[in-house]
Amino acid sequence: MTSSPPILSLLTSLPFSHPSFQPLLTSHKPFVYPSHLPQQPLNKLLNRLNTVLLSREESVERRAALEIARGIVGQDAEGWVMTNWGKGWVGACLGHVASTSSPIISLPPYLSFLSTIVLASSQYPSFEREVIHPLMGKLSVSLLKLIERTLLDSNPEWTVLLQLLETIKTILAHSPANFRPSIPTLKPNLFNLILQLPTASHPSPLIVPFEIKQAAAGLVASLHLTAGKAQSPASWGSEIKEALAGVGRAIGGIVGDAWEEEPVRVNPPMASTGLPDLPVDPMMRLPISLDWLEGYLEVILSLLKFSTSRPVPVPVAQLTVSYISPHHHAALLAALPRIWTAGVQLLGSVALACGDHLFPHVGTILDHTVWLAERLPNTMAESQTQLLKFHHLFLTLYPSALVPAEYPTRLLRLCLTRLSPMLDSRSKSVDIGSSANGGGKRGKKRARGAEDSLVGGLEGRDGRAMGLDECAVALGSLRLTPLLHSTPLLSPSLLTFSIRLHLSLYLTLPSLPSTAFTSPSASAQLLSGVQNVLEEAVLMIEGEGGTARGWKSLIISTLKHQSNSERLAPILHPSLPAMMRPLPPLGQLHFFAKEGEEEKKERLGMGFGHLDDGEEDAQMVVESQFAALPSTSTNTNGGLYNAPTSTTAPIVVPITVAVTAAPAPAPAPAFAATPVPAPASAPAPSPAHVPAPPAAAATSTISESTFISSTTTTQNINQQSTVPLPARANTNEMDIDGEDEGIPELDSGSDDDLDDDEDDEEEE
């Protein structure tokens, strides 16, 4: 209190419109206990403030004085200023608001002051009973007329209207009974704003800002309070049913003459009779119906967000019923994202508002939303992101263990396919001149089709960076995946493939060039998302995936060296509680086992390729392409996946020629070894007259459990055939015809020459 007299003296000397007056009042707060202040400077300041507020002249000084009076009333913890000076101030403000000659642009300070003093009066019953209650009838009528007066303008002041709607909502919550006679006039005006309906003053509908629609919908959601404490739940139920009827009519206008409507499970309520008829022309009816749909949706969302201590009847069955048939018309594709956005917002709000009461309808909701997410084209990235966020919210409220396993399984497959833009696409064919085997007939055959790289670049399939929309979809998939991994009845093969894919992405993303993403921060965000998926997989308890395949130890060993995350510390070094944790069996401390038939079927079903998929020609292209590169004996025991394509081929392991001079290579070590140059890394002794090709040395280091390849095998293979070849456990060296390599011949491109070559090799 020692600083109050100097502040009072300073404030008394300043005009109310001075730019420093309001900051000084806000920072020092001298009017918290005004009865303890020196009375002479306090009365001097308040008398000057009272004189300005009671004057009839509209000026900058008066509007500034209103803001100062509002700040003083808000600071006063005793109600001393309001009880001594508030009666005259309220009367002056109400007279200005009720006057038709007052400029609309000057009303916001008066509305703010009235809202503040009405709310503050509830703490002082005598002032409220003597001053506020007698004025509430006139105040409610004046505010309603002010709305009508604002809407009569050809170009309404949207800022003033927004302030007016917020003020009415605040005062109505304080004294709802005084607004009950105004409901028949207020409600149509609000729906005219929400639905952008034509009126007598505006034959052509106004383009109402979204903030005004939200404020009007919030005020509509408050109107049920005027029915009284006992009748407000029933009034709330009738309000939401009326809004649902409007949604049904809007959907009917959208699907009319375009879609085959399915018989609905629950009959929608009857629409309001106050709505005008929709145009007959579908092109004129569609935008109006969409405006109605979004407007009624805002009303429903506001009703669901309204806080109430009394139970209200929520029509869950009518909110969750699907009105839209999947047989949609092509002319309405442009309207589908807006419809889906409205539906996702509605279902998410119902889930947040109703909680467990929505659980009987979870299967019906997921049946439609998962079906829709699976059939969305890749071009609708925004709708994909919204559906992924919705399912994340939905499975957070209702865990995957509580829903049928079919839906988490389908969602996990969907999330994995949405990660395909981060994978390498099919590699370009090598150039003919890049063959390292002397330019012979075999090398020319293997390089056939090198013009595909040029054609692919012209078609836009070469070097396309991952866009912002694709990154958003991938991030949404990465956020949803941990909620799906914990499904108890999830297929083990699907879970194993998902872990393989995310681990491959975790090791591949840091090596991608900066041109792979349009956003500089996209790579770091995606890498963080993949790391979070792997950490959540490690932290899963028994029964949510298990550790039978040993992938937990692999993830821990990978993240331990390549990330700074501390989330795995309790797993590696548990402190509390003290539990017996025996070491896992030696069989579990290995890398991934060879891909099984079920996992292969899952991978091919989702459209993912593999570096080992293809025929012998494609593998020889890789050998010639990597002939000049040093080999790496790093055993990451896996191969990189290709992005999903329209055609998939079975997994192909390089076969062995009938005559093999070299023995089988030794198994690769379990951990990474130091890379050595290619000529010295032949896996097996070879005859003296046949040099060991470096490419064979590079490819022979891949063990039988191939999933994550080393950095020298990140090129993709151009898949051209679906003929399955017999698989072998190990990859052996292939002999090279030394006499054939130095004889250049013309290649006619027929398959007969290839058959002749194979016959010659067998004769040798």
C-alpha positions in Angstrom: 0.0 0.0 0.0 3.0 2.3 0.2 2.9 2.8 -3.6 -0.8 3.7 -3.8 -0.7 7.5 -3.0 2.0 8.3 -5.7 0.1 6.2 -8.2 -3.2 8.0 -7.3 -1.6 11.4 -7.7 -0.1 10.4 -11.0 -3.4 9.0 -12.3 -5.3 12.1 -11.2 -3.0 14.3 -13.1 -3.3 12.3 -16.4 -6.2 12.6 -18.8 -8.3 9.5 -19.3 -7.3 9.2 -23.0 -3.6 9.3 -22.1 -1.9 6.1 -23.5 -0.1 5.5 -20.2 -3.2 5.6 -18.0 -4.5 2.1 -18.8 -1.1 0.4 -18.5 -0.4 2.1 -15.1 -3.8 1.0 -13.8 -3.3 -2.6 -15.0 0.2 -3.0 -13.7 -0.1 -1.3 -10.2 -3.7 -2.3 -9.4 -4.3 0.5 -6.9 -8.1 -0.2 -6.5 -8.0 -3.7 -5.1 -9.0 -2.3 -1.7 -10.2 1.3 -2.4 -11.6 1.9 1.1 -8.0 1.8 2.5 -6.8 4.5 0.1 -6.5 8.2 1.0 -10.0 9.5 0.4 -9.1 13.0 -1.0 -7.2 11.9 -4.1 -9.5 8.9 -4.5 -12.7 11.0 -4.5 -11.1 13.6 -6.8 -10.3 10.9 -9.4 -13.7 9.2 -9.1 -15.6 12.5 -9.3 -13.8 13.4 -12.5 -14.5 9.9 -13.9 -18.2 10.2 -13.0 -18.5 13.6 -14.7 -17.1 12.3 -17.9 -19.3 9.1 -17.9 -22.5 11.0 -17.2 -22.0 13.5 -19.9 -24.1 13.1 -23.0 -21.4 14.0 -25.5 -19.8 11.1 -27.3 -16.0 11.6 -27.4 -12.7 9.7 -27.2 -12.4 10.8 -23.6 -15.7 9.2 -22.6 -14.8 5.9 -24.3 -11.5 5.9 -22.6 -13.2 6.6 -19.2 -15.5 3.6 -19.8 -12.4 1.3 -20.2 -10.9 2.8 -17.0 -14.2 2.4 -15.1 -14.4 -1.2 -16.3 -10.8 -1.8 -15.0 -11.6 -0.3 -11.6 -14.7 -2.4 -11.1 -12.8 -5.5 -12.1 -10.0 -4.7 -9.6 -12.3 -3.8 -6.7 -12.5 -6.7 -4.3 -14.7 -4.9 -1.9 -17.4 -3.6 -4.3 -16.9 -0.2 -2.8 -16.6 1.7 -6.1 -19.5 -0.2 -7.7 -21.9 0.3 -4.8 -21.2 4.1 -4.5 -20.9 5.0 -8.2 -22.2 2.1 -10.2 -25.9 3.0 -10.3 -25.3 6.2 -12.3 -22.8 4.5 -14.6 -25.1 1.7 -15.5 -28.0 4.1 -16.3 -25.7 6.2 -18.5 -24.5 3.2 -20.5 -27.9 1.7 -20.9 -29.3 5.0 -22.2 -26.6 5.2 -24.8 -27.1 1.5 -25.9 -30.9 2.0 -26.1 -30.7 5.2 -28.1 -31.3 4.8 -31.8 -29.1 7.9 -32.5 -26.0 6.3 -31.0 -23.4 5.3 -33.7 -23.1 1.5 -33.9 -19.3 1.8 -34.2 -19.1 3.4 -30.7 -21.0 0.7 -28.8 -18.2 -1.9 -27.9 -16.9 0.0 -24.8 -20.5 0.4 -23.4 -21.2 -3.3 -24.0 -18.0 -4.4 -22.3 -18.7 -2.2 -19.3 -22.3 -3.5 -19.0 -21.2 -7.1 -19.2 -18.5 -6.5 -16.5 -20.8 -4.7 -14.0 -23.6 -7.3 -14.4 -21.3 -10.2 -13.7 -19.6 -8.4 -10.7 -23.0 -7.5 -9.2 -23.7 -11.2 -8.4 -21.2 -11.0 -5.5 -23.1 -8.1 -3.9 -26.8 -9.1 -3.6 -28.1 -5.7 -2.4 -26.6 -3.9 -5.3 -27.9 -6.6 -7.7 -31.4 -6.4 -6.2 -31.6 -2.6 -6.2 -29.8 -1.7 -9.4 -29.3 -4.6 -11.8 -32.6 -6.6 -11.6 -34.9 -3.6 -12.3 -32.9 -2.8 -15.5 -32.6 -6.3 -16.9 -35.9 -6.2 -18.8 -35.0 -3.0 -20.6 -31.4 -4.2 -21.1 -32.6 -7.5 -22.8 -35.0 -5.6 -25.1 -32.4 -3.0 -26.0 -29.8 -5.6 -26.9 -32.3 -7.5 -29.1 -33.2 -4.3 -30.9 -29.5 -3.5 -31.3 -29.0 -6.9 -33.2 -31.9 -6.0 -35.5 -30.5 -2.5 -36.1 -27.0 -3.9 -36.9 -28.4 -6.4 -39.4 -30.4 -3.8 -41.2 -27.2 -2.2 -42.4 -26.2 -3.1 -45.9 -22.6 -3.7 -44.7 -22.9 -4.8 -41.1 -20.2 -3.9 -38.6 -19.1 -7.5 -37.9 -16.8 -6.5 -35.0 -19.6 -4.8 -33.2 -22.0 -7.7 -33.9 -19.4 -10.2 -32.5 -19.1 -8.1 -29.3 -22.9 -7.8 -29.0 -23.4 -11.6 -29.3 -20.8 -12.3 -26.7 -22.4 -9.7 -24.4 -25.8 -11.2 -24.8 -24.5 -14.7 -24.1 -22.8 -13.5 -20.9 -25.8 -11.5 -19.6 -28.2 -14.3 -20.5 -26.2 -16.8 -18.4 -26.5 -14.4 -15.5 -30.3 -13.7 -15.8 -31.9 -16.1 -18.3 -35.5 -15.5 -17.4 -35.4 -11.9 -18.6 -34.6 -13.1 -22.2 -37.5 -15.6 -22.3 -40.0 -13.2 -24.0 -37.3 -12.3 -26.6 -36.7 -15.9 -27.8 -39.2 -16.0 -30.7 -37.5 -12.9 -32.2 -33.9 -13.6 -31.3 -33.7 -17.2 -32.4 -34.7 -16.6 -36.1 -32.2 -13.7 -36.3 -29.4 -16.0 -35.1 -30.3 -18.8 -37.5 -30.3 -16.2 -40.3 -26.7 -15.5 -39.5 -25.7 -19.2 -39.0 -27.3 -20.5 -42.2 -26.8 -17.3 -44.2 -30.5 -17.2 -45.1 -32.0 -14.4 -47.2 -34.0 -11.8 -45.3 -36.2 -8.8 -46.2 -33.3 -6.4 -45.7 -30.9 -8.7 -47.5 -32.6 -10.6 -50.4 -29.2 -11.9 -51.4 -27.7 -13.8 -48.5 -24.8 -12.1 -46.6 -21.4 -13.7 -46.5 -21.1 -14.1 -42.7 -17.6 -14.6 -41.2 -17.0 -17.8 -39.4 -16.4 -16.1 -36.1 -19.9 -14.6 -36.3 -21.4 -18.1 -37.0 -19.6 -19.6 -34.0 -20.7 -16.8 -31.7 -24.3 -17.1 -32.9 -24.2 -20.9 -32.5 -22.9 -20.4 -28.9 -25.8 -18.1 -28.2 -28.3 -20.6 -29.6 -26.8 -23.2 -27.3 -27.4 -20.9 -24.3 -31.1 -20.3 -25.1 -32.3 -23.5 -23.4 -31.4 -21.8 -20.0 -34.4 -19.6 -20.4 -36.7 -22.6 -19.8 -35.8 -22.7 -16.2 -33.8 -25.2 -14.1 -36.4 -28.0 -14.3 -37.2 -27.6 -18.0 -33.7 -26.8 -19.4 -32.7 -30.5 -20.1 -35.8 -31.0 -22.1 -35.3 -27.7 -23.9 -31.7 -28.8 -24.6 -32.9 -32.0 -26.1 -35.4 -30.3 -28.4 -32.7 -27.8 -29.5 -30.3 -30.6 -30.6 -33.2 -32.6 -32.3 -34.1 -29.5 -34.2 -30.5 -29.1 -35.3 -30.3 -32.7 -36.3 -33.5 -32.2 -38.4 -31.7 -29.3 -40.1 -28.7 -31.6 -40.8 -31.0 -34.2 -42.3 -32.6 -31.7 -44.6 -29.2 -30.4 -45.7 -28.0 -33.9 -46.4 -31.2 -34.5 -48.3 -30.6 -31.4 -50.4 -27.1 -32.6 -51.1 -27.9 -36.2 -52.1 -31.1 -35.3 -54.0 -31.0 -36.5 -57.6 -27.4 -37.7 -57.2 -27.0 -40.6 -54.8 -29.1 -43.6 -54.1 -30.1 -43.2 -50.5 -29.9 -46.1 -48.2 -32.8 -46.8 -45.7 -31.6 -45.2 -42.4 -31.6 -47.2 -39.2 -33.1 -44.3 -37.2 -35.7 -41.9 -38.7 -34.4 -38.3 -38.5 -36.5 -35.7 -36.8 -38.8 -33.4 -38.7 -37.1 -30.3 -40.1 -38.0 -26.9 -38.9 -40.9 -25.3 -40.8 -39.2 -21.9 -40.8 -36.6 -23.0 -43.3 -37.1 -21.8 -46.9 -37.5 -24.3 -49.8 -34.3 -25.3 -51.5 -33.9 -24.5 -55.2 -34.8 -27.2 -57.7 -31.5 -26.7 -59.7 -28.9 -29.0 -58.1 -26.1 -26.6 -58.9 -27.8 -23.9 -56.9 -29.1 -26.3 -54.2 -25.7 -27.8 -53.4 -23.9 -24.7 -52.0 -27.0 -23.7 -49.9 -27.2 -27.2 -48.5 -23.6 -27.2 -47.6 -24.0 -23.9 -45.8 -26.9 -25.3 -43.9 -25.0 -28.5 -43.0 -22.0 -26.5 -41.6 -24.3 -24.0 -39.8 -26.4 -26.7 -38.0 -23.2 -28.5 -37.3 -21.9 -25.5 -35.4 -25.1 -25.4 -33.4 -24.7 -29.1 -32.4 -21.1 -28.7 -31.5 -22.0 -25.7 -29.3 -24.7 -27.7 -27.6 -22.4 -30.6 -26.9 -19.7 -28.3 -25.5 -22.1 -26.5 -23.2 -21.3 -27.2 -19.6 -24.3 -28.3 -17.5 -24.7 -30.0 -14.1 -28.0 -31.6 -15.1 -28.4 -34.7 -17.2 -29.5 -34.0 -20.7 -31.0 -36.4 -23.3 -28.4 -36.8 -26.1 -29.8 -38.5 -29.2 -26.8 -40.7 -29.7 -28.5 -43.1 -32.2 -29.6 -40.2 -34.4 -26.1 -38.5 -34.2 -24.2 -41.6 -35.2 -26.5 -42.9 -38.0 -25.0 -42.6 -41.5 -27.2 -40.8 -44.0 -24.9 -41.1 -46.9 -24.8 -44.0 -49.4 -21.4 -45.1 -50.7 -22.7 -44.9 -54.3 -21.9 -41.2 -54.7 -22.2 -39.2 -57.8 -19.2 -37.8 -59.5 -20.6 -34.3 -59.7 -20.5 -34.0 -55.8 -16.9 -35.1 -55.3 -15.9 -31.5 -54.6 -18.4 -31.4 -51.7 -17.3 -34.6 -50.1 -14.3 -33.2 -48.1 -16.6 -30.7 -46.4 -19.2 -33.3 -45.6 -16.6 -35.7 -44.2 -15.1 -32.8 -42.1 -18.5 -32.1 -40.7 -19.1 -35.7 -39.9 -15.7 -36.2 -38.3 -16.1 -33.1 -36.1 -19.6 -34.2 -35.1 -18.5 -37.7 -34.1 -15.5 -36.5 -32.3 -17.5 -34.0 -30.3 -20.1 -36.7 -29.4 -17.3 -39.0 -28.2 -15.8 -36.3 -26.0 -19.1 -35.2 -24.6 -20.8 -38.6 -24.1 -17.8 -40.9 -23.1 -18.9 -44.4 -22.4 -22.5 -43.8 -23.4 -21.3 -43.9 -27.0 -19.7 -47.3 -26.6 -22.6 -49.4 -28.0 -22.3 -47.4 -31.3 -18.5 -47.7 -31.6 -18.7 -50.6 -34.0 -21.1 -48.8 -36.3 -18.9 -45.7 -36.3 -15.7 -47.6 -37.0 -17.4 -49.7 -39.7 -18.1 -46.6 -41.7 -15.0 -44.4 -40.9 -12.5 -47.2 -41.5 -14.2 -48.1 -44.8 -14.0 -44.4 -45.8 -10.4 -44.1 -44.8 -9.5 -47.2 -46.9 -11.1 -45.8 -50.0 -9.9 -42.3 -49.9 -7.6 -41.5 -52.9 -4.1 -40.3 -52.2 -5.0 -36.9 -53.7 -7.3 -36.1 -50.8 -4.5 -35.7 -48.3 -6.4 -33.3 -46.1 -9.3 -35.7 -45.6 -6.9 -38.5 -44.9 -5.2 -36.4 -42.2 -8.6 -35.6 -40.6 -9.6 -39.2 -40.5 -6.3 -40.3 -39.0 -6.7 -37.7 -36.3 -10.2 -38.8 -35.7 -9.2 -42.4 -35.3 -6.4 -41.4 -32.9 -8.9 -39.5 -30.8 -11.4 -42.4 -31.0 -8.9 -45.1 -30.1 -7.6 -43.0 -27.2 -11.1 -42.8 -25.7 -11.9 -46.4 -26.6 -8.7 -48.5 -26.7 -8.1 -51.1 -29.4 -8.6 -53.9 -26.8 -12.3 -52.9 -26.4 -13.2 -52.8 -30.2 -13.3 -55.8 -32.6 -9.8 -56.7 -33.8 -11.0 -56.3 -37.4 -10.8 -52.5 -37.2 -7.3 -52.1 -35.6 -6.0 -54.6 -38.2 -7.5 -52.7 -41.1 -6.3 -49.4 -39.7 -2.7 -50.7 -39.2 -2.6 -51.9 -42.8 -3.9 -48.5 -43.8 -1.2 -46.7 -41.8 1.6 -48.8 -43.2 0.5 -48.1 -46.8 0.4 -44.3 -46.0 4.1 -44.5 -45.2 4.9 -45.6 -48.8 6.1 -42.1 -50.0 9.0 -42.4 -47.6 10.2 -45.6 -49.2 12.4 -45.8 -52.3 10.6 -46.1 -55.6 11.7 -48.4 -58.3 15.3 -47.7 -59.3 16.3 -46.5 -62.7 17.9 -48.9 -65.1 21.6 -48.6 -65.5 23.1 -47.1 -68.5 24.6 -49.3 -71.2 27.9 -47.7 -70.9 28.1 -48.3 -67.2 28.5 -52.1 -67.6 31.7 -53.1 -65.9 32.1 -56.6 -67.5 33.8 -55.6 -70.7 30.8 -54.7 -72.9 30.1 -58.2 -73.8 26.8 -59.8 -74.9 25.7 -60.6 -71.4 26.3 -57.1 -70.1 24.3 -55.6 -73.0 21.4 -57.9 -72.3 21.3 -56.9 -68.7 21.4 -53.2 -69.5 18.5 -53.5 -71.9 15.8 -51.0 -71.2 18.1 -48.2 -70.0 15.9 -45.7 -71.7 13.3 -46.2 -69.0 15.1 -43.7 -66.8 14.6 -40.9 -69.4 11.0 -41.9 -69.9 10.3 -42.0 -66.2 11.8 -38.5 -65.7 9.6 -37.1 -68.5 6.5 -38.7 -66.9 7.2 -37.2 -63.6 8.1 -40.4 -61.8 11.7 -39.5 -61.2 13.0 -37.4 -58.3 9.7 -36.2 -56.9 10.0 -34.8 -53.4 7.6 -35.7 -50.7 5.1 -32.8 -50.3 3.7 -31.2 -47.2 0.4 -33.0 -47.5 2.1 -36.4 -47.8 4.2 -35.6 -44.7 1.1 -34.7 -42.8 -0.5 -38.0 -43.7 2.6 -39.9 -42.8 2.9 -38.1 -39.4 -0.8 -38.9 -38.7 -0.1 -42.5 -39.5 2.9 -42.6 -37.2 0.9 -41.1 -34.3 -1.9 -43.7 -34.8 0.3 -46.8 -35.1 1.3 -47.1 -31.4 -2.4 -47.3 -30.5 -2.8 -50.2 -33.0 0.2 -52.2 -32.0 -1.2 -52.9 -28.6 -4.2 -54.8 -29.9 -4.3 -58.2 -28.1 -5.7 -60.1 -31.1 -3.5 -58.5 -33.7 -1.9 -60.9 -36.2 1.7 -61.7 -35.2 2.8 -61.6 -38.8 1.3 -58.2 -39.4 2.9 -56.8 -36.2 6.3 -58.3 -37.2 6.1 -56.7 -40.6 5.1 -53.4 -39.1 8.2 -53.5 -36.8 10.4 -54.4 -39.7 9.1 -51.5 -41.8 9.4 -48.9 -39.1 12.9 -50.1 -38.2 13.9 -49.9 -41.9 12.5 -46.4 -42.1 14.4 -45.5 -38.9 17.7 -46.6 -40.4 16.9 -45.2 -43.9 15.5 -41.7 -43.2 18.8 -40.1 -42.0 20.5 -41.1 -45.3 17.9 -39.6 -47.5 19.0 -36.4 -49.4 17.6 -33.0 -48.5 15.8 -32.9 -51.8 13.6 -35.8 -50.8 11.3 -33.5 -48.8 9.9 -30.1 -49.7 10.0 -29.0 -46.0 13.4 -28.7 -44.3 11.9 -30.0 -41.0 9.9 -32.9 -42.4 12.8 -35.4 -42.2 13.3 -34.7 -38.5 9.6 -34.8 -37.7 9.2 -38.1 -39.5 12.3 -39.6 -37.9 10.9 -38.6 -34.4 7.6 -40.2 -35.3 9.2 -43.5 -36.3 11.3 -43.5 -33.2 8.3 -43.0 -31.0 6.6 -45.9 -32.7 9.6 -48.2 -32.0 9.8 -47.0 -28.4 6.1 -47.6 -27.8 6.5 -51.1 -29.3 9.4 -51.9 -26.8 7.3 -50.6 -23.9 4.4 -52.8 -24.7 3.6 -55.3 -21.9 3.1 -59.0 -22.3 -0.1 -59.8 -24.1 0.2 -56.7 -26.3 2.5 -58.2 -28.8 4.9 -60.3 -26.8 8.7 -60.9 -27.3 8.6 -64.3 -28.9 10.3 -63.1 -32.1 13.0 -61.2 -30.4 12.3 -57.9 -32.1 12.4 -56.0 -28.8 16.0 -56.7 -28.3 16.8 -55.6 -31.9 14.9 -52.3 -31.4 16.7 -51.7 -28.1 20.1 -52.4 -29.6 19.3 -50.0 -32.5 17.8 -47.1 -30.5 20.5 -47.4 -27.8 23.2 -46.3 -30.2 21.3 -44.0 -32.5 19.0 -42.0 -30.2 19.2 -40.0 -27.1 15.8 -41.1 -25.8 15.5 -41.8 -22.1 12.2 -43.7 -22.3 14.0 -47.0 -22.6 16.0 -46.5 -19.4 13.5 -48.3 -17.2 13.6 -51.2 -19.5 17.4 -51.4 -19.6 18.2 -50.4 -16.0 15.1 -50.8 -13.8 15.4 -49.3 -10.4 11.9 -49.8 -8.9 10.3 -52.2 -8.3 12.9 -54.9 -7.6 11.9 -57.8 -9.8 13.6 -61.0 -11.1 14.5 -60.4 -14.7 16.4 -63.4 -16.1 18.3 -62.9 -19.3 16.3 -63.9 -22.4 17.3 -67.1 -24.2 20.1 -67.0 -26.7 17.7 -67.7 -29.5 15.9 -64.4 -28.9 19.1 -62.3 -29.1 19.2 -62.5 -32.8 18.0 -60.4 -35.7 14.8 -61.0 -37.6 14.2 -64.5 -38.8 13.5 -65.2 -42.4 10.2 -63.8 -43.6 7.4 -66.4 -43.2 4.6 -67.2 -45.6 2.0 -65.3 -43.5 4.2 -62.2 -43.3 5.0 -62.4 -47.0 1.3 -62.6 -47.7 0.6 -59.6 -45.6 3.3 -57.6 -47.3 2.2 -58.5 -50.8 -1.4 -57.9 -49.8 -0.6 -54.3 -48.9 1.3 -53.8 -52.2 4.9 -53.6 -50.7 7.7 -54.8 -52.9 11.1 -56.1 -51.8 14.6 -55.8 -53.1 14.7 -59.5 -53.6 11.5 -59.5 -55.7 12.2 -59.9 -59.4 13.8 -62.2 -61.9 17.5 -62.9 -62.5 17.9 -60.1 -65.0 17.1 -57.5 -62.4 19.5 -59.0 -59.9 22.3 -59.0 -62.5 21.6 -55.3 -63.1 22.3 -54.7 -59.5 25.5 -56.7 -59.8 26.8 -54.7 -62.7 25.7 -51.5 -61.0 27.6 -52.2 -57.8 30.7 -53.7 -59.5 32.9 -50.7 -58.8 31.7 -50.1 -55.2 33.5 -51.5 -52.1 31.6 -54.2 -50.5 30.3 -54.0 -46.9 30.0 -57.0 -44.6 27.6 -55.2 -42.2 25.0 -57.7 -41.3 21.8 -55.8 -40.7 19.9 -59.0 -41.7 17.2 -57.5 -43.8 16.3 -55.9 -47.1 14.7 -52.5 -47.9 11.1 -52.4 -48.9 9.9 -50.7 -52.1 7.0 -48.4 -52.2 3.6 -50.2 -53.0 3.0 -50.6 -56.7 0.1 -51.8 -58.7 2.0 -55.1 -59.6 3.8 -57.2 -57.1 6.0 -60.2 -57.6 6.9 -63.1 -55.3 10.2 -63.0 -53.3 13.0 -64.3 -55.5 16.4 -65.4 -54.1 19.3 -65.7 -56.6 19.6 -69.3 -57.8 22.8 -71.2 -58.3 24.1 -72.3 -61.7 24.3 -76.0 -62.2 28.1 -76.1 -62.3 29.6 -74.3 -59.3 33.3 -74.2 -58.7 33.3 -72.3 -55.4 32.0 -73.6 -52.2 29.2 -71.9 -50.2 30.2 -68.7 -48.4 30.6 -68.7 -44.7 27.7 -67.2 -42.7 28.0 -63.5 -42.1 28.9 -62.3 -38.6 26.1 -61.3 -36.2 27.4 -57.8 -35.8 28.8 -55.2 -38.2 32.4 -55.7 -39.3 34.9 -53.2 -40.7 34.3 -52.6 -44.5 37.1 -53.8 -46.7 37.8 -53.1 -50.4 36.0 -55.2 -52.9 38.9 -57.2 -54.5 39.9 -58.5 -51.1 36.4 -59.5 -49.9 35.7 -62.5 -52.0 33.6 -64.9 -49.8 35.2 -68.1 -51.1 38.3 -69.2 -53.0 38.0 -69.2 -56.8 40.0 -70.8 -59.6 43.1 -68.9 -60.6 42.0 -68.2 -64.1 38.6 -66.7 -63.1 38.8 -63.5 -61.1 36.2 -63.1 -58.3 33.7 -60.4 -59.3 33.3 -57.7 -56.7 29.6 -57.6 -57.2 29.3 -61.2 -56.1 31.3 -60.4 -53.0 28.9 -57.6 -52.2 25.8 -59.7 -52.7 27.1 -62.8 -50.9 27.2 -61.0 -47.5 23.4 -61.1 -47.3 22.4 -63.8 -44.9 19.3 -65.9 -45.0 17.2 -63.5 -42.8 17.3 -60.5 -45.2 15.3 -57.5 -44.2 17.4 -54.4 -43.6 20.1 -54.0 -46.2 23.3 -52.1 -45.9 24.0 -48.7 -47.4 25.4 -50.2 -50.6 22.1 -52.0 -51.4 19.7 -49.1 -51.2 19.0 -49.1 -54.9 15.7 -50.5 -56.0 15.1 -53.0 -58.8 12.8 -52.5 -61.8 10.3 -55.2 -61.5 9.3 -56.7 -64.8 8.1 -60.3 -64.2 6.0 -62.2 -61.8 7.5 -65.7 -62.5 8.5 -67.2 -59.2 11.9 -68.8 -58.9 12.9 -71.5 -56.5 14.4 -70.1 -53.3 17.7 -71.3 -51.7 18.9 -70.9 -48.1 22.2 -69.2 -49.1 23.3 -67.1 -52.0 26.2 -68.7 -53.9 28.6 -67.3 -56.4 27.7 -67.5 -60.1 30.4 -68.5 -62.5 31.1 -66.1 -65.4 31.8 -67.2 -68.9 35.2 -65.7 -69.6 35.1 -66.4 -73.3 31.8 -64.8 -73.7 32.6 -61.5 -72.0 35.1 -60.2 -74.6 33.0 -60.8 -77.8 30.7 -57.9 -78.5 27.7 -59.0 -80.6 24.5 -57.3 -81.8 21.4 -58.0 -79.6 18.2 -58.6 -81.4 16.2 -58.4 -78.1 14.6 -61.8 -78.5 14.4 -64.3 -75.7 15.9 -67.1 -77.9 19.3 -65.6 -77.4 19.0 -65.8 -73.7 17.9 -69.4 -73.9 20.9 -70.2 -76.2 23.3 -68.7 -73.6 21.9 -70.9 -70.9 22.3 -73.9 -73.1 25.9 -73.0 -73.8 26.6 -72.7 -70.1 25.1 -76.1 -69.4 27.3 -77.7 -72.2 30.4 -76.1 -70.7 
